[in-house]
């Protein structure tokens, strides 16, 4: 049986906690270890996770996961959580992302409208050992590198670059005040300048192109992309099943008869959501009226959870606001790190995101709703596509991927420094690369394990025991 690493309460830092003492709990070299448990059952974990999801969407999830070992890894956060539970840890906790693979980093628009580079997925966030996030990120770098054609030596070199950056940033943050750490953030424009100073205009990542694309992603663009005009002159979500299905087409499944009934049901829920916003955001939200909603399939690992998009128009100008309402289930870390202190899982996600990110979405909030099946479900709310910047990892060659992983590692170090004992972690990491080397070795071993899991998973699909619909 997997060991449980205490409760999910964050531990404040202590002047008596030193790097040398932490190395007694877990030597830096011990992080290289990876031995699968005798009763390990990755396919069983995946199937069990699917039991609480929308059943007719599971073939899409499994189809997306079957695309490559990296796609499988993205959907396998629950598998790795179980695998990480018995691995060595120092006992220092942070507000962990819980799914810190390199595709879950990127740019987004902060409330001041500048693009920030940071973690951008918090479905699994929970107080947990900082090493779990590091290993999740580092192993994803190896898997991505190998898929992009890099050999083992090149993949190791990429991870070592990332770990050196994590260690260097953590050590620098350890020397700053709490306020300086809290105010720190990495603007995407700063990231461009850093890359151009090191490599000139050609850094291997075309961020200026990506910034230009991201700056156009807002609610107006979401409306243009996802809606169509109707006879009453107002936009409604287009019907593009199975990825985008208007609520009016699902009304029977929802136990409702028409859009007016859906609006009636939402009225109380929207007020509940608004109450989770600060008063100034409540005032802003009050300028909008609900128009339409649709079910939208998102991501890889999230497919099958209940996710909706809601369209609002301002009362006077009719400018749009598009919100995403995404189901929040218990974190995959909870069986091993302890249950969240928050009763509502949507609040768990939101509070974890606010703690961890340097700047968070203006409309970040949560809601609890009862479905037509009588089940009570938790959701969190945010804007859809607000300045979202994603780097095309598949297109990156060795240098570009190395720089991208360094950026991810720096952002992860800042997130951990905000919520954990940065001084103790920095002292533990030390000045040499002992920890870096150990994580690189772990990552190579775990990438091999992930490939074996992927092959077992695709064999289940080919045999017909798992239904998958690829290419959607």
Secondary structure as UniProt FT lines:
FT   TURN            15..16
FT   HELIX           19..25
FT   HELIX           28..32
FT   TURN            38..39
FT   HELIX           42..50
FT   TURN            51..52
FT   HELIX           55..57
FT   HELIX           58..65
FT   TURN            66..67
FT   HELIX           69..75
FT   HELIX           77..85
FT   STRAND          93..96
FT   HELIX           102..104
FT   STRAND          105..109
FT   TURN            111..112
FT   STRAND          115..119
FT   TURN            123..124
FT   STRAND          126..129
FT   HELIX           130..147
FT   TURN            148..149
FT   HELIX           152..174
FT   HELIX           178..183
FT   STRAND          186..187
FT   HELIX           188..199
FT   TURN            200..201
FT   HELIX           207..215
FT   HELIX           219..226
FT   STRAND          227..229
FT   TURN            231..232
FT   STRAND          235..237
FT   TURN            241..243
FT   STRAND          244..246
FT   HELIX           247..250
FT   TURN            251..255
FT   HELIX           259..274
FT   TURN            275..276
FT   HELIX           279..285
FT   TURN            286..287
FT   STRAND          288..296
FT   TURN            301..304
FT   STRAND          307..314
FT   TURN            315..317
FT   STRAND          320..327
FT   TURN            332..333
FT   HELIX           334..337
FT   HELIX           345..356
FT   TURN            362..363
FT   STRAND          365..370
FT   TURN            372..373
FT   STRAND          376..383
FT   TURN            386..387
FT   HELIX           393..395
FT   HELIX           398..419
FT   HELIX           422..429
FT   HELIX           434..463
FT   TURN            470..471
//
